[in-house]
Amino acid sequence: MFESAELGHTLDKKTFDKELPALRTALLEAQYELVEKRGFQVIVIVTGVDGGGRRETVHLLNEWLDPRHIETHGMGAPSDEERDRPEMWRFWRALPPKGKIGVFQGS
């Protein structure tokens, strides 16, 4: 299930602070439902320009969610072995099992 994100959507600080606890609770409940049903895994790719807040975003996800069910991978430049394989091989090897969340940073 995919939902689109509206680019350019903004919230003022007061509204954000008011909605944040409910959003964090909903995110954690969704994670526990994923763990319980084990129907599929979730992949989160965090990418962007240098200094754009990728690291902070990954830290927040790890802080807000149950870290027992998250696998975080920093993906830098491919190694020589990885360049000899199909392009997505290094990502396939790191895919999480069903019921877990895989966070790929710098992909």
Short mmCIF file of the C-alpha atoms (twelve columns), coordinates in Angstrom:
data_MODEL
# 
_entry.id   MODEL 
# 
loop_
_atom_site.group_PDB 
_atom_site.id 
_atom_site.type_symbol 
_atom_site.label_atom_id 
_atom_site.label_alt_id 
_atom_site.label_comp_id 
_atom_site.label_asym_id 
_atom_site.label_seq_id 
_atom_site.Cartn_x 
_atom_site.Cartn_y 
_atom_site.Cartn_z 
_atom_site.pdbx_PDB_model_num 
ATOM 1   C CA . MET A 1   0.000  0.000   0.000   1 
ATOM 2   C CA . PHE A 2   1.489  3.311   -1.079  1 
ATOM 3   C CA . GLU A 3   0.340  6.774   -0.201  1 
ATOM 4   C CA . SER A 4   1.520  9.830   -2.028  1 
ATOM 5   C CA . ALA A 5   3.278  12.648  -0.268  1 
ATOM 6   C CA . GLU A 6   2.362  16.135  -1.277  1 
ATOM 7   C CA . LEU A 7   5.516  18.124  -1.871  1 
ATOM 8   C CA . GLY A 8   5.375  21.638  -0.589  1 
ATOM 9   C CA . HIS A 9   2.897  20.794  2.175   1 
ATOM 10  C CA . THR A 10  3.770  22.677  5.358   1 
ATOM 11  C CA . LEU A 11  2.574  22.814  8.949   1 
ATOM 12  C CA . ASP A 12  3.113  25.573  11.419  1 
ATOM 13  C CA . LYS A 13  5.088  24.648  14.553  1 
ATOM 14  C CA . LYS A 14  2.038  24.728  16.848  1 
ATOM 15  C CA . THR A 15  0.057  22.306  14.643  1 
ATOM 16  C CA . PHE A 16  3.081  20.037  14.235  1 
ATOM 17  C CA . ASP A 17  3.682  19.869  17.994  1 
ATOM 18  C CA . LYS A 18  0.000  19.114  18.579  1 
ATOM 19  C CA . GLU A 19  -0.166 16.287  16.002  1 
ATOM 20  C CA . LEU A 20  3.249  14.728  16.662  1 
ATOM 21  C CA . PRO A 21  2.352  12.454  19.634  1 
ATOM 22  C CA . ALA A 22  -0.598 10.905  17.774  1 
ATOM 23  C CA . LEU A 23  1.499  10.407  14.631  1 
ATOM 24  C CA . ARG A 24  4.300  8.743   16.590  1 
ATOM 25  C CA . THR A 25  1.786  6.431   18.288  1 
ATOM 26  C CA . ALA A 26  0.184  5.544   14.948  1 
ATOM 27  C CA . LEU A 27  3.600  4.797   13.412  1 
ATOM 28  C CA . LEU A 28  4.539  2.500   16.298  1 
ATOM 29  C CA . GLU A 29  1.164  0.719   16.127  1 
ATOM 30  C CA . ALA A 30  1.653  0.180   12.388  1 
ATOM 31  C CA . GLN A 31  5.074  -1.319  13.100  1 
ATOM 32  C CA . TYR A 32  3.647  -3.728  15.682  1 
ATOM 33  C CA . GLU A 33  0.902  -4.756  13.249  1 
ATOM 34  C CA . LEU A 34  3.590  -5.431  10.621  1 
ATOM 35  C CA . VAL A 35  5.534  -7.563  13.123  1 
ATOM 36  C CA . GLU A 36  2.424  -9.467  14.195  1 
ATOM 37  C CA . LYS A 37  1.130  -10.297 10.706  1 
ATOM 38  C CA . ARG A 38  4.519  -10.852 9.034   1 
ATOM 39  C CA . GLY A 39  2.894  -10.560 5.614   1 
ATOM 40  C CA . PHE A 40  5.614  -8.451  4.032   1 
ATOM 41  C CA . GLN A 41  8.618  -6.311  4.836   1 
ATOM 42  C CA . VAL A 42  8.858  -2.528  4.554   1 
ATOM 43  C CA . ILE A 43  11.735 -0.753  2.839   1 
ATOM 44  C CA . VAL A 44  12.486 2.905   3.602   1 
ATOM 45  C CA . ILE A 45  15.049 4.634   1.392   1 
ATOM 46  C CA . VAL A 46  16.439 7.881   2.788   1 
ATOM 47  C CA . THR A 47  18.388 9.856   0.216   1 
ATOM 48  C CA . GLY A 48  19.053 13.455  -0.671  1 
ATOM 49  C CA . VAL A 49  21.702 16.110  -0.984  1 
ATOM 50  C CA . ASP A 50  24.624 16.342  1.414   1 
ATOM 51  C CA . GLY A 51  23.623 18.266  4.524   1 
ATOM 52  C CA . GLY A 52  19.939 17.682  3.795   1 
ATOM 53  C CA . GLY A 53  19.127 15.878  7.054   1 
ATOM 54  C CA . ARG A 54  19.329 12.211  6.020   1 
ATOM 55  C CA . ARG A 55  21.181 11.154  9.159   1 
ATOM 56  C CA . GLU A 56  18.755 13.014  11.431  1 
ATOM 57  C CA . THR A 57  15.782 11.398  9.673   1 
ATOM 58  C CA . VAL A 58  17.219 7.909   10.178  1 
ATOM 59  C CA . HIS A 59  17.968 8.680   13.840  1 
ATOM 60  C CA . LEU A 60  14.360 9.834   14.370  1 
ATOM 61  C CA . LEU A 61  12.972 6.656   12.786  1 
ATOM 62  C CA . ASN A 62  15.160 4.537   15.047  1 
ATOM 63  C CA . GLU A 63  14.120 6.604   18.058  1 
ATOM 64  C CA . TRP A 64  10.382 6.549   17.326  1 
ATOM 65  C CA . LEU A 65  10.094 2.880   16.325  1 
ATOM 66  C CA . ASP A 66  10.962 -0.323  18.160  1 
ATOM 67  C CA . PRO A 67  14.616 -0.905  17.207  1 
ATOM 68  C CA . ARG A 68  14.255 -4.685  17.604  1 
ATOM 69  C CA . HIS A 69  12.343 -4.732  14.327  1 
ATOM 70  C CA . ILE A 70  14.434 -2.306  12.251  1 
ATOM 71  C CA . GLU A 71  17.548 -3.004  10.202  1 
ATOM 72  C CA . THR A 72  19.447 0.138   9.212   1 
ATOM 73  C CA . HIS A 73  22.028 0.051   6.423   1 
ATOM 74  C CA . GLY A 74  24.336 2.828   5.281   1 
ATOM 75  C CA . MET A 75  24.930 2.291   1.592   1 
ATOM 76  C CA . GLY A 76  28.012 4.063   0.302   1 
ATOM 77  C CA . ALA A 77  29.787 3.605   -2.986  1 
ATOM 78  C CA . PRO A 78  29.787 -0.006  -4.224  1 
ATOM 79  C CA . SER A 79  32.836 -2.152  -3.536  1 
ATOM 80  C CA . ASP A 80  34.761 -3.960  -6.289  1 
ATOM 81  C CA . GLU A 81  32.837 -7.163  -5.507  1 
ATOM 82  C CA . GLU A 82  29.520 -5.308  -5.708  1 
ATOM 83  C CA . ARG A 83  30.456 -3.715  -9.043  1 
ATOM 84  C CA . ASP A 84  31.038 -7.234  -10.474 1 
ATOM 85  C CA . ARG A 85  27.441 -8.209  -9.624  1 
ATOM 86  C CA . PRO A 86  24.056 -6.994  -10.877 1 
ATOM 87  C CA . GLU A 87  23.356 -3.384  -9.891  1 
ATOM 88  C CA . MET A 88  20.846 -4.144  -7.127  1 
ATOM 89  C CA . TRP A 89  22.679 -7.205  -5.724  1 
ATOM 90  C CA . ARG A 90  24.006 -5.406  -2.642  1 
ATOM 91  C CA . PHE A 91  20.491 -4.264  -1.739  1 
ATOM 92  C CA . TRP A 92  18.969 -7.717  -2.277  1 
ATOM 93  C CA . ARG A 93  21.454 -9.160  0.212   1 
ATOM 94  C CA . ALA A 94  20.369 -6.652  2.859   1 
ATOM 95  C CA . LEU A 95  16.590 -6.998  2.503   1 
ATOM 96  C CA . PRO A 96  14.899 -7.582  5.868   1 
ATOM 97  C CA . PRO A 97  12.697 -10.615 6.542   1 
ATOM 98  C CA . LYS A 98  8.906  -10.322 6.518   1 
ATOM 99  C CA . GLY A 99  7.611  -8.335  9.474   1 
ATOM 100 C CA . LYS A 100 10.693 -6.122  9.701   1 
ATOM 101 C CA . ILE A 101 11.601 -2.660  8.426   1 
ATOM 102 C CA . GLY A 102 14.766 -2.052  6.409   1 
ATOM 103 C CA . VAL A 103 16.094 1.509   6.329   1 
ATOM 104 C CA . PHE A 104 18.636 2.230   3.604   1 
ATOM 105 C CA . GLN A 105 20.555 5.477   3.979   1 
ATOM 106 C CA . GLY A 106 22.491 7.037   1.135   1 
ATOM 107 C CA . SER A 107 20.986 4.745   -1.477  1 
# 
